[in-house]
Amino acid sequence: MAVEVSDAPGARRYEARLDGASTVAGYADYIRTTELIAFVHTEVSPECEGKGVGSALVRVSLDEARAAGLRVLATCPFYAGWIARHPEYGDLLYQARSSVSD
């Protein structure tokens, strides 16, 4: 079963489909700026769970973020957990640069 992931910028999300189906099997919502992409929510339809849809969404979107030179803010728990288990993507994580303190 092939998972196909594509960016749907009009909807501000990545979408995954199984075997070229027209229905969306899962998606990852994001907020994007010129320097940063924040992944805020990921959802996989119950009938598609356990088929690698979530992992494909994360891997493709992070690979595209890397290619575009974007930092990643993983506010979505699924993204944060996936990145923690795949340290080769840790360099993408956004780090606050401000040195301001109270």
N, C-alpha and C positions, 0 to 999 in steps of 0.2 A: 504494500500500500504506500503510494507516494504522497508526501505532504508538500504542497506547493504554497509558498509564502510570497506575498506581494505587498508593496506599500500602497496604501490608499490615502494619499495626502489630503484629498477633499474631506474625508471622514476623520482625518488625523489618527489613523491606526494602521497597523499591519494586519493583514487578513490571511488566514490559512484555509486551504481547501484540500480535500482528499481526492486523489486520482482525477483531477480536473473537474470535479463537481461544481455546479453553480452555487450551491449553498455554502455558506461560511461555516467551517468546522470550529474555528476559534479566531480570536483577535486580541491584539495588544494596543490599547489606547496610549497615545503619547502627546506631549506638548513639546514643540520644537522651536528653538531659536537659532540664530546663526552660529552659535558656539556649543549648544547643549541640546540634548534630547532627553526628556524625562518620561520614563515609562511609568504610567500611573495605575493601569488596571489591565489584567489579562483574564480572559475567559475562554474556556473550551466547552463546547456543548457536551452534555453528559454522555451521549452515545459515542462520542469521539475520544473520550478520556482513555488514557493508557495506550494511545497509538502514536505518541511522539509529536503531537500537534503543538503542545506548549513549548517543548524544547526546540522544535523547528522555528517557531515564532521568535524565540529569544536569539537563537544562533544567527538566523538571517538578519534580524534587525541590528544586532550588535556588529556583525560583519559589515553591514552597510554604514553604520555609525563610524566604524573605524575608517572605512574607505573615504568617508566625507570629512574626516578630521574632527568629529564631534565628541564631546565628553558626554558621559551617560550618568543620569541621576535615576537610580533604581528605587523609586518610592513604592512600586508594586512589590509585595512580598515574594511573589513567584520569581520575578526577575532578580531580586536581591539574593534569594536562596540559590538560584541557578548559578549566578556569578560566583557566589561563595564556594560552590562545588566545582567550578571551572576557573581556576586562578589565572589561566592564560588570557582571560578577559578583564582581569582586575585593573589593568593599566588604563582602561577606558573610564573608570569611575571618576566622577566629578569630585574635586576637593575644593572647599571654600578657600579663597585666597586672602580674605580680609584678615587683618591683624587687629581690628578694633575690638576693644574689650570695655566692660562697664567701668 
